[in-house]
Amino acid sequence: MKKHWWKVLCVGCLFYTIIGGFLGTVPRLDILNETIRNLYFHVPMWFCMTVMFTVSMVYAIKYLNNPLSKYDIVAAEFANTGILFGILGIITGMIWAKFTWGDYWVKEDYKLNGAAISLLIYLAYMVLRSSFDDEQQRAKISAVYNIFAFSAMIPLIFILPRLTDSLHPGNGGNPGFNSYDLDNNMRMVFYPAVIGWILLGVWIANLRVRTRTIEENQENLNA
């Protein structure tokens, strides 16, 4: 039971997020109104995506230093999980944008475009992996590409939007969430939400890693 404490924490945080997200009090702000509750879902999903891609990149480097199959599996499955949460982040962001900015996709917003480009780069990573039959060649080239993808994602999402005009809070001169909109009641839900979504991502990725490991072991036994 002790080794599963983080799974209990994950379920508890997500349950608390859902209850607090729909029943908790939020500031009454112009334009945002009740849509600000999406902060508990959209933003933590992006946090989770970033963590997944970071872990994937670290294991890609570890594979290049020590080409073990387990490192390649971890890198691939954390990248896949990161893509999942990236897509969920874009979907929740599009819904939020429709109610606050008047359109599902604002072409002039650099962060939206940067996020889309980043996900396309990682989707190309999946295509790249499926194009090789030789496992070692696939793992090595994928590891190099993984590092490139992460290096491209950071400036596209976290740096360039701050240097240009953006509707997102904290970018392009647009003030970030502060005590005016993210009050203490919201913080009590937001921080557990970040923890819960990240732990859920780790949980999903670990399950995928274990499944892939079992499949690989079976293939080696049958070979």
DABELGI-V765278 format. One record per run of one state. SS is the DSSP state (alpha for helix, beta for strand, coil for the rest). FROM is the first residue (numbers start at 1). TO is the last residue. If there is no record, write none. Layout:
# DABELGI-V765278
((SS & FROM & TO) (SS & FROM & TO))
This chain:
# DABELGI-V765278
((coil & 1 & 1) (alpha & 2 & 23) (coil & 24 & 32) (alpha & 33 & 40) (coil & 41 & 41) (alpha & 42 & 65) (coil & 66 & 68) (alpha & 69 & 100) (coil & 101 & 109) (alpha & 110 & 130) (coil & 131 & 134) (alpha & 135 & 163) (coil & 164 & 183) (alpha & 184 & 222) (coil & 223 & 223))
